[in-house]
Amino acid sequence: MDTDTVDGLYAITAIAGHFDVQPETLVRYERAGLLRPTIVNDVRFYTAADVDRLSTIRRLTDICGLNLAGVDVVLRLLDEIQILQGQLS
């Protein structure tokens, strides 16, 4: 079994390498409730949606200078907007 991908999921090492961050950074985001990886045999795996969310997290922290609490607020607002847009459709 390839340790970088499983059924469309990406291993923490692959994602950390792609975003040029330490795996501990991703675990910190998880502890803050910003990411919810799938854990298989003690390895964290991320979906394409998780990768998109991580991209947003990185933009908010790197470009906008938000701390994780601020990122949490923005992500919750974005989720709410998405729900409301779905209700309008």
Jmol script that loads the backbone (N, CA, C; Angstrom):
load data "model"
ATOM      1  N   MET A   1       0.840  -1.178   0.000  1.00  0.00           N
ATOM      2  CA  MET A   1       0.000   0.000   0.000  1.00  0.00           C
ATOM      3  C   MET A   1       0.886   1.243   0.000  1.00  0.00           C
ATOM      4  N   ASP A   2       0.583   2.191  -0.877  1.00  0.00           N
ATOM      5  CA  ASP A   2       1.309   3.457  -0.945  1.00  0.00           C
ATOM      6  C   ASP A   2       1.005   4.273   0.303  1.00  0.00           C
ATOM      7  N   THR A   3       2.046   4.747   0.978  1.00  0.00           N
ATOM      8  CA  THR A   3       1.832   5.474   2.230  1.00  0.00           C
ATOM      9  C   THR A   3       1.493   6.937   2.001  1.00  0.00           C
ATOM     10  N   ASP A   4       1.595   7.432   0.755  1.00  0.00           N
ATOM     11  CA  ASP A   4       1.262   8.829   0.486  1.00  0.00           C
ATOM     12  C   ASP A   4      -0.214   9.027   0.156  1.00  0.00           C
ATOM     13  N   THR A   5      -0.859   8.022  -0.451  1.00  0.00           N
ATOM     14  CA  THR A   5      -2.279   8.144  -0.784  1.00  0.00           C
ATOM     15  C   THR A   5      -3.004   6.844  -0.492  1.00  0.00           C
ATOM     16  N   VAL A   6      -4.255   6.972  -0.055  1.00  0.00           N
ATOM     17  CA  VAL A   6      -5.139   5.834   0.164  1.00  0.00           C
ATOM     18  C   VAL A   6      -6.529   6.274  -0.248  1.00  0.00           C
ATOM     19  N   ASP A   7      -7.088   5.650  -1.292  1.00  0.00           N
ATOM     20  CA  ASP A   7      -8.453   5.942  -1.737  1.00  0.00           C
ATOM     21  C   ASP A   7      -8.739   7.437  -1.852  1.00  0.00           C
ATOM     22  N   GLY A   8      -7.871   8.183  -2.537  1.00  0.00           N
ATOM     23  CA  GLY A   8      -8.087   9.606  -2.731  1.00  0.00           C
ATOM     24  C   GLY A   8      -7.745  10.469  -1.535  1.00  0.00           C
ATOM     25  N   LEU A   9      -7.139   9.873  -0.520  1.00  0.00           N
ATOM     26  CA  LEU A   9      -6.705  10.612   0.651  1.00  0.00           C
ATOM     27  C   LEU A   9      -5.197  10.808   0.573  1.00  0.00           C
ATOM     28  N   TYR A  10      -4.727  11.921   1.107  1.00  0.00           N
ATOM     29  CA  TYR A  10      -3.304  12.245   1.059  1.00  0.00           C
ATOM     30  C   TYR A  10      -2.709  12.189   2.459  1.00  0.00           C
ATOM     31  N   ALA A  11      -1.577  11.535   2.591  1.00  0.00           N
ATOM     32  CA  ALA A  11      -0.917  11.389   3.891  1.00  0.00           C
ATOM     33  C   ALA A  11      -0.395  12.733   4.373  1.00  0.00           C
ATOM     34  N   ILE A  12      -0.271  12.839   5.665  1.00  0.00           N
ATOM     35  CA  ILE A  12       0.189  14.081   6.292  1.00  0.00           C
ATOM     36  C   ILE A  12       1.548  14.506   5.745  1.00  0.00           C
ATOM     37  N   THR A  13       2.423  13.559   5.472  1.00  0.00           N
ATOM     38  CA  THR A  13       3.753  13.910   4.962  1.00  0.00           C
ATOM     39  C   THR A  13       3.665  14.530   3.572  1.00  0.00           C
ATOM     40  N   ALA A  14       2.773  14.018   2.730  1.00  0.00           N
ATOM     41  CA  ALA A  14       2.603  14.569   1.386  1.00  0.00           C
ATOM     42  C   ALA A  14       2.038  15.980   1.452  1.00  0.00           C
ATOM     43  N   ILE A  15       1.060  16.192   2.317  1.00  0.00           N
ATOM     44  CA  ILE A  15       0.435  17.507   2.445  1.00  0.00           C
ATOM     45  C   ILE A  15       1.421  18.508   3.056  1.00  0.00           C
ATOM     46  N   ALA A  16       2.146  18.066   4.076  1.00  0.00           N
ATOM     47  CA  ALA A  16       3.131  18.949   4.701  1.00  0.00           C
ATOM     48  C   ALA A  16       4.180  19.368   3.672  1.00  0.00           C
ATOM     49  N   GLY A  17       4.626  18.434   2.857  1.00  0.00           N
ATOM     50  CA  GLY A  17       5.604  18.754   1.824  1.00  0.00           C
ATOM     51  C   GLY A  17       5.044  19.703   0.777  1.00  0.00           C
ATOM     52  N   HIS A  18       3.807  19.485   0.383  1.00  0.00           N
ATOM     53  CA  HIS A  18       3.170  20.339  -0.622  1.00  0.00           C
ATOM     54  C   HIS A  18       3.057  21.785  -0.142  1.00  0.00           C
ATOM     55  N   PHE A  19       2.707  21.968   1.126  1.00  0.00           N
ATOM     56  CA  PHE A  19       2.526  23.308   1.681  1.00  0.00           C
ATOM     57  C   PHE A  19       3.790  23.844   2.358  1.00  0.00           C
ATOM     58  N   ASP A  20       4.863  23.070   2.313  1.00  0.00           N
ATOM     59  CA  ASP A  20       6.138  23.464   2.910  1.00  0.00           C
ATOM     60  C   ASP A  20       5.987  23.848   4.380  1.00  0.00           C
ATOM     61  N   VAL A  21       5.299  22.960   5.122  1.00  0.00           N
ATOM     62  CA  VAL A  21       5.140  23.132   6.571  1.00  0.00           C
ATOM     63  C   VAL A  21       5.546  21.830   7.252  1.00  0.00           C
ATOM     64  N   GLN A  22       5.768  21.892   8.533  1.00  0.00           N
ATOM     65  CA  GLN A  22       6.066  20.694   9.307  1.00  0.00           C
ATOM     66  C   GLN A  22       4.761  19.948   9.599  1.00  0.00           C
ATOM     67  N   PRO A  23       4.794  18.623   9.674  1.00  0.00           N
ATOM     68  CA  PRO A  23       3.585  17.880  10.044  1.00  0.00           C
ATOM     69  C   PRO A  23       2.985  18.361  11.371  1.00  0.00           C
ATOM     70  N   GLU A  24       3.832  18.842  12.263  1.00  0.00           N
ATOM     71  CA  GLU A  24       3.347  19.346  13.551  1.00  0.00           C
ATOM     72  C   GLU A  24       2.416  20.544  13.369  1.00  0.00           C
ATOM     73  N   THR A  25       2.650  21.322  12.323  1.00  0.00           N
ATOM     74  CA  THR A  25       1.778  22.464  12.031  1.00  0.00           C
ATOM     75  C   THR A  25       0.377  21.973  11.709  1.00  0.00           C
ATOM     76  N   LEU A  26       0.281  20.908  10.922  1.00  0.00           N
ATOM     77  CA  LEU A  26      -1.029  20.345  10.572  1.00  0.00           C
ATOM     78  C   LEU A  26      -1.717  19.778  11.803  1.00  0.00           C
ATOM     79  N   VAL A  27      -0.950  19.162  12.681  1.00  0.00           N
ATOM     80  CA  VAL A  27      -1.514  18.634  13.928  1.00  0.00           C
ATOM     81  C   VAL A  27      -2.009  19.789  14.793  1.00  0.00           C
ATOM     82  N   ARG A  28      -1.270  20.890  14.809  1.00  0.00           N
ATOM     83  CA  ARG A  28      -1.700  22.073  15.573  1.00  0.00           C
ATOM     84  C   ARG A  28      -3.020  22.614  15.019  1.00  0.00           C
ATOM     85  N   TYR A  29      -3.170  22.652  13.697  1.00  0.00           N
ATOM     86  CA  TYR A  29      -4.429  23.079  13.087  1.00  0.00           C
ATOM     87  C   TYR A  29      -5.559  22.129  13.474  1.00  0.00           C
ATOM     88  N   GLU A  30      -5.242  20.850  13.520  1.00  0.00           N
ATOM     89  CA  GLU A  30      -6.250  19.855  13.923  1.00  0.00           C
ATOM     90  C   GLU A  30      -6.675  20.093  15.371  1.00  0.00           C
ATOM     91  N   ARG A  31      -5.724  20.306  16.247  1.00  0.00           N
ATOM     92  CA  ARG A  31      -6.037  20.547  17.664  1.00  0.00           C
ATOM     93  C   ARG A  31      -6.863  21.808  17.856  1.00  0.00           C
ATOM     94  N   ALA A  32      -6.660  22.786  16.974  1.00  0.00           N
ATOM     95  CA  ALA A  32      -7.432  24.030  17.039  1.00  0.00           C
ATOM     96  C   ALA A  32      -8.817  23.869  16.421  1.00  0.00           C
ATOM     97  N   GLY A  33      -9.087  22.687  15.856  1.00  0.00           N
ATOM     98  CA  GLY A  33     -10.394  22.420  15.263  1.00  0.00           C
ATOM     99  C   GLY A  33     -10.552  22.922  13.843  1.00  0.00           C
ATOM    100  N   LEU A  34      -9.444  23.291  13.206  1.00  0.00           N
ATOM    101  CA  LEU A  34      -9.505  23.832  11.857  1.00  0.00           C
ATOM    102  C   LEU A  34      -9.500  22.753  10.781  1.00  0.00           C
ATOM    103  N   LEU A  35      -8.910  21.618  11.072  1.00  0.00           N
ATOM    104  CA  LEU A  35      -8.849  20.482  10.146  1.00  0.00           C
ATOM    105  C   LEU A  35      -9.309  19.224  10.872  1.00  0.00           C
ATOM    106  N   ARG A  36      -9.909  18.314  10.108  1.00  0.00           N
ATOM    107  CA  ARG A  36     -10.356  17.043  10.682  1.00  0.00           C
ATOM    108  C   ARG A  36      -9.922  15.895   9.760  1.00  0.00           C
ATOM    109  N   PRO A  37      -8.662  15.473   9.883  1.00  0.00           N
ATOM    110  CA  PRO A  37      -8.181  14.408   8.998  1.00  0.00           C
ATOM    111  C   PRO A  37      -8.795  13.057   9.347  1.00  0.00           C
ATOM    112  N   THR A  38      -8.711  12.165   8.387  1.00  0.00           N
ATOM    113  CA  THR A  38      -9.084  10.771   8.605  1.00  0.00           C
ATOM    114  C   THR A  38      -7.834  10.055   9.102  1.00  0.00           C
ATOM    115  N   ILE A  39      -7.967   9.275  10.154  1.00  0.00           N
ATOM    116  CA  ILE A  39      -6.806   8.572  10.698  1.00  0.00           C
ATOM    117  C   ILE A  39      -6.933   7.089  10.378  1.00  0.00           C
ATOM    118  N   VAL A  40      -5.924   6.566   9.680  1.00  0.00           N
ATOM    119  CA  VAL A  40      -5.877   5.154   9.296  1.00  0.00           C
ATOM    120  C   VAL A  40      -4.552   4.599   9.783  1.00  0.00           C
ATOM    121  N   ASN A  41      -4.604   3.599  10.656  1.00  0.00           N
ATOM    122  CA  ASN A  41      -3.384   2.985  11.202  1.00  0.00           C
ATOM    123  C   ASN A  41      -2.424   4.043  11.758  1.00  0.00           C
ATOM    124  N   ASP A  42      -2.950   4.953  12.531  1.00  0.00           N
ATOM    125  CA  ASP A  42      -2.174   6.017  13.185  1.00  0.00           C
ATOM    126  C   ASP A  42      -1.536   7.006  12.219  1.00  0.00           C
ATOM    127  N   VAL A  43      -1.980   7.032  10.959  1.00  0.00           N
ATOM    128  CA  VAL A  43      -1.481   8.002   9.981  1.00  0.00           C
ATOM    129  C   VAL A  43      -2.637   8.927   9.610  1.00  0.00           C
ATOM    130  N   ARG A  44      -2.371  10.227   9.643  1.00  0.00           N
ATOM    131  CA  ARG A  44      -3.390  11.208   9.277  1.00  0.00           C
ATOM    132  C   ARG A  44      -3.442  11.336   7.759  1.00  0.00           C
ATOM    133  N   PHE A  45      -4.669  11.271   7.224  1.00  0.00           N
ATOM    134  CA  PHE A  45      -4.896  11.448   5.793  1.00  0.00           C
ATOM    135  C   PHE A  45      -5.882  12.577   5.577  1.00  0.00           C
ATOM    136  N   TYR A  46      -5.689  13.310   4.473  1.00  0.00           N
ATOM    137  CA  TYR A  46      -6.495  14.481   4.176  1.00  0.00           C
ATOM    138  C   TYR A  46      -7.184  14.327   2.829  1.00  0.00           C
ATOM    139  N   THR A  47      -8.426  14.804   2.743  1.00  0.00           N
ATOM    140  CA  THR A  47      -9.188  14.777   1.498  1.00  0.00           C
ATOM    141  C   THR A  47      -8.841  16.002   0.661  1.00  0.00           C
ATOM    142  N   ALA A  48      -9.353  16.030  -0.565  1.00  0.00           N
ATOM    143  CA  ALA A  48      -9.158  17.207  -1.417  1.00  0.00           C
ATOM    144  C   ALA A  48      -9.808  18.431  -0.767  1.00  0.00           C
ATOM    145  N   ALA A  49     -10.944  18.250  -0.107  1.00  0.00           N
ATOM    146  CA  ALA A  49     -11.602  19.363   0.589  1.00  0.00           C
ATOM    147  C   ALA A  49     -10.726  19.863   1.734  1.00  0.00           C
ATOM    148  N   ASP A  50     -10.057  18.948   2.438  1.00  0.00           N
ATOM    149  CA  ASP A  50      -9.129  19.349   3.505  1.00  0.00           C
ATOM    150  C   ASP A  50      -7.978  20.165   2.929  1.00  0.00           C
ATOM    151  N   VAL A  51      -7.496  19.767   1.762  1.00  0.00           N
ATOM    152  CA  VAL A  51      -6.393  20.482   1.114  1.00  0.00           C
ATOM    153  C   VAL A  51      -6.844  21.895   0.750  1.00  0.00           C
ATOM    154  N   ASP A  52      -8.057  22.031   0.220  1.00  0.00           N
ATOM    155  CA  ASP A  52      -8.592  23.362  -0.091  1.00  0.00           C
ATOM    156  C   ASP A  52      -8.709  24.209   1.174  1.00  0.00           C
ATOM    157  N   ARG A  53      -9.204  23.598   2.236  1.00  0.00           N
ATOM    158  CA  ARG A  53      -9.349  24.314   3.511  1.00  0.00           C
ATOM    159  C   ARG A  53      -7.976  24.726   4.050  1.00  0.00           C
ATOM    160  N   LEU A  54      -7.007  23.843   3.924  1.00  0.00           N
ATOM    161  CA  LEU A  54      -5.655  24.157   4.371  1.00  0.00           C
ATOM    162  C   LEU A  54      -5.073  25.308   3.559  1.00  0.00           C
ATOM    163  N   SER A  55      -5.362  25.341   2.285  1.00  0.00           N
ATOM    164  CA  SER A  55      -4.909  26.440   1.449  1.00  0.00           C
ATOM    165  C   SER A  55      -5.484  27.769   1.958  1.00  0.00           C
ATOM    166  N   THR A  56      -6.750  27.752   2.332  1.00  0.00           N
ATOM    167  CA  THR A  56      -7.387  28.948   2.898  1.00  0.00           C
ATOM    168  C   THR A  56      -6.735  29.322   4.227  1.00  0.00           C
ATOM    169  N   ILE A  57      -6.495  28.335   5.064  1.00  0.00           N
ATOM    170  CA  ILE A  57      -5.849  28.582   6.362  1.00  0.00           C
ATOM    171  C   ILE A  57      -4.487  29.231   6.163  1.00  0.00           C
ATOM    172  N   ARG A  58      -3.711  28.703   5.232  1.00  0.00           N
ATOM    173  CA  ARG A  58      -2.372  29.249   4.987  1.00  0.00           C
ATOM    174  C   ARG A  58      -2.449  30.681   4.464  1.00  0.00           C
ATOM    175  N   ARG A  59      -3.400  30.971   3.573  1.00  0.00           N
ATOM    176  CA  ARG A  59      -3.552  32.343   3.077  1.00  0.00           C
ATOM    177  C   ARG A  59      -3.917  33.285   4.209  1.00  0.00           C
ATOM    178  N   LEU A  60      -4.826  32.852   5.077  1.00  0.00           N
ATOM    179  CA  LEU A  60      -5.262  33.703   6.189  1.00  0.00           C
ATOM    180  C   LEU A  60      -4.138  33.965   7.183  1.00  0.00           C
ATOM    181  N   THR A  61      -3.300  32.966   7.407  1.00  0.00           N
ATOM    182  CA  THR A  61      -2.205  33.154   8.365  1.00  0.00           C
ATOM    183  C   THR A  61      -1.021  33.877   7.728  1.00  0.00           C
ATOM    184  N   ASP A  62      -0.637  33.469   6.530  1.00  0.00           N
ATOM    185  CA  ASP A  62       0.564  34.023   5.901  1.00  0.00           C
ATOM    186  C   ASP A  62       0.341  35.408   5.299  1.00  0.00           C
ATOM    187  N   ILE A  63      -0.756  35.572   4.578  1.00  0.00           N
ATOM    188  CA  ILE A  63      -0.984  36.832   3.876  1.00  0.00           C
ATOM    189  C   ILE A  63      -1.710  37.848   4.762  1.00  0.00           C
ATOM    190  N   CYS A  64      -2.756  37.381   5.448  1.00  0.00           N
ATOM    191  CA  CYS A  64      -3.561  38.295   6.263  1.00  0.00           C
ATOM    192  C   CYS A  64      -3.022  38.462   7.678  1.00  0.00           C
ATOM    193  N   GLY A  65      -2.150  37.573   8.098  1.00  0.00           N
ATOM    194  CA  GLY A  65      -1.549  37.684   9.423  1.00  0.00           C
ATOM    195  C   GLY A  65      -2.466  37.309  10.574  1.00  0.00           C
ATOM    196  N   LEU A  66      -3.514  36.528  10.290  1.00  0.00           N
ATOM    197  CA  LEU A  66      -4.437  36.125  11.348  1.00  0.00           C
ATOM    198  C   LEU A  66      -3.832  35.034  12.220  1.00  0.00           C
ATOM    199  N   ASN A  67      -4.196  35.043  13.501  1.00  0.00           N
ATOM    200  CA  ASN A  67      -3.827  33.934  14.370  1.00  0.00           C
ATOM    201  C   ASN A  67      -4.885  32.839  14.204  1.00  0.00           C
ATOM    202  N   LEU A  68      -4.704  31.709  14.856  1.00  0.00           N
ATOM    203  CA  LEU A  68      -5.618  30.581  14.647  1.00  0.00           C
ATOM    204  C   LEU A  68      -7.030  30.879  15.116  1.00  0.00           C
ATOM    205  N   ALA A  69      -7.186  31.688  16.148  1.00  0.00           N
ATOM    206  CA  ALA A  69      -8.529  32.068  16.593  1.00  0.00           C
ATOM    207  C   ALA A  69      -9.226  32.896  15.510  1.00  0.00           C
ATOM    208  N   GLY A  70      -8.496  33.795  14.890  1.00  0.00           N
ATOM    209  CA  GLY A  70      -9.058  34.587  13.800  1.00  0.00           C
ATOM    210  C   GLY A  70      -9.395  33.733  12.601  1.00  0.00           C
ATOM    211  N   VAL A  71      -8.532  32.791  12.292  1.00  0.00           N
ATOM    212  CA  VAL A  71      -8.789  31.865  11.190  1.00  0.00           C
ATOM    213  C   VAL A  71     -10.070  31.077  11.466  1.00  0.00           C
ATOM    214  N   ASP A  72     -10.244  30.640  12.698  1.00  0.00           N
ATOM    215  CA  ASP A  72     -11.442  29.891  13.069  1.00  0.00           C
ATOM    216  C   ASP A  72     -12.701  30.709  12.804  1.00  0.00           C
ATOM    217  N   VAL A  73     -12.682  31.975  13.187  1.00  0.00           N
ATOM    218  CA  VAL A  73     -13.838  32.855  12.971  1.00  0.00           C
ATOM    219  C   VAL A  73     -14.125  32.992  11.482  1.00  0.00           C
ATOM    220  N   VAL A  74     -13.099  33.249  10.683  1.00  0.00           N
ATOM    221  CA  VAL A  74     -13.280  33.424   9.243  1.00  0.00           C
ATOM    222  C   VAL A  74     -13.815  32.140   8.610  1.00  0.00           C
ATOM    223  N   LEU A  75     -13.255  30.987   8.978  1.00  0.00           N
ATOM    224  CA  LEU A  75     -13.714  29.719   8.403  1.00  0.00           C
ATOM    225  C   LEU A  75     -15.168  29.439   8.765  1.00  0.00           C
ATOM    226  N   ARG A  76     -15.557  29.752  10.004  1.00  0.00           N
ATOM    227  CA  ARG A  76     -16.958  29.575  10.395  1.00  0.00           C
ATOM    228  C   ARG A  76     -17.875  30.481   9.582  1.00  0.00           C
ATOM    229  N   LEU A  77     -17.451  31.714   9.356  1.00  0.00           N
ATOM    230  CA  LEU A  77     -18.249  32.633   8.539  1.00  0.00           C
ATOM    231  C   LEU A  77     -18.346  32.142   7.095  1.00  0.00           C
ATOM    232  N   LEU A  78     -17.246  31.659   6.544  1.00  0.00           N
ATOM    233  CA  LEU A  78     -17.272  31.117   5.181  1.00  0.00           C
ATOM    234  C   LEU A  78     -18.196  29.909   5.084  1.00  0.00           C
ATOM    235  N   ASP A  79     -18.163  29.039   6.100  1.00  0.00           N
ATOM    236  CA  ASP A  79     -19.062  27.877   6.126  1.00  0.00           C
ATOM    237  C   ASP A  79     -20.518  28.328   6.180  1.00  0.00           C
ATOM    238  N   GLU A  80     -20.801  29.342   6.982  1.00  0.00           N
ATOM    239  CA  GLU A  80     -22.164  29.864   7.105  1.00  0.00           C
ATOM    240  C   GLU A  80     -22.644  30.477   5.790  1.00  0.00           C
ATOM    241  N   ILE A  81     -21.764  31.201   5.130  1.00  0.00           N
ATOM    242  CA  ILE A  81     -22.107  31.778   3.824  1.00  0.00           C
ATOM    243  C   ILE A  81     -22.445  30.681   2.836  1.00  0.00           C
ATOM    244  N   GLN A  82     -21.668  29.615   2.853  1.00  0.00           N
ATOM    245  CA  GLN A  82     -21.916  28.491   1.942  1.00  0.00           C
ATOM    246  C   GLN A  82     -23.271  27.850   2.222  1.00  0.00           C
ATOM    247  N   ILE A  83     -23.611  27.699   3.486  1.00  0.00           N
ATOM    248  CA  ILE A  83     -24.915  27.135   3.855  1.00  0.00           C
ATOM    249  C   ILE A  83     -26.049  28.037   3.376  1.00  0.00           C
ATOM    250  N   LEU A  84     -25.905  29.334   3.600  1.00  0.00           N
ATOM    251  CA  LEU A  84     -26.931  30.283   3.186  1.00  0.00           C
ATOM    252  C   LEU A  84     -27.080  30.327   1.655  1.00  0.00           C
ATOM    253  N   GLN A  85     -25.977  30.237   0.950  1.00  0.00           N
ATOM    254  CA  GLN A  85     -26.042  30.196  -0.512  1.00  0.00           C
ATOM    255  C   GLN A  85     -26.768  28.952  -0.985  1.00  0.00           C
ATOM    256  N   GLY A  86     -26.538  27.837  -0.295  1.00  0.00           N
ATOM    257  CA  GLY A  86     -27.243  26.597  -0.625  1.00  0.00           C
ATOM    258  C   GLY A  86     -28.736  26.712  -0.404  1.00  0.00           C
ATOM    259  N   GLN A  87     -29.135  27.448   0.604  1.00  0.00           N
ATOM    260  CA  GLN A  87     -30.549  27.621   0.894  1.00  0.00           C
ATOM    261  C   GLN A  87     -31.227  28.512  -0.142  1.00  0.00           C
ATOM    262  N   LEU A  88     -30.469  29.405  -0.749  1.00  0.00           N
ATOM    263  CA  LEU A  88     -31.021  30.284  -1.773  1.00  0.00           C
ATOM    264  C   LEU A  88     -31.199  29.580  -3.111  1.00  0.00           C
ATOM    265  N   SER A  89     -30.458  28.544  -3.326  1.00  0.00           N
ATOM    266  CA  SER A  89     -30.512  27.819  -4.606  1.00  0.00           C
ATOM    267  C   SER A  89     -31.748  26.983  -4.748  1.00  0.00           C
TER     268      SER A  89
END
end "model"
wireframe off; spacefill off
backbone 0.3
color backbone group
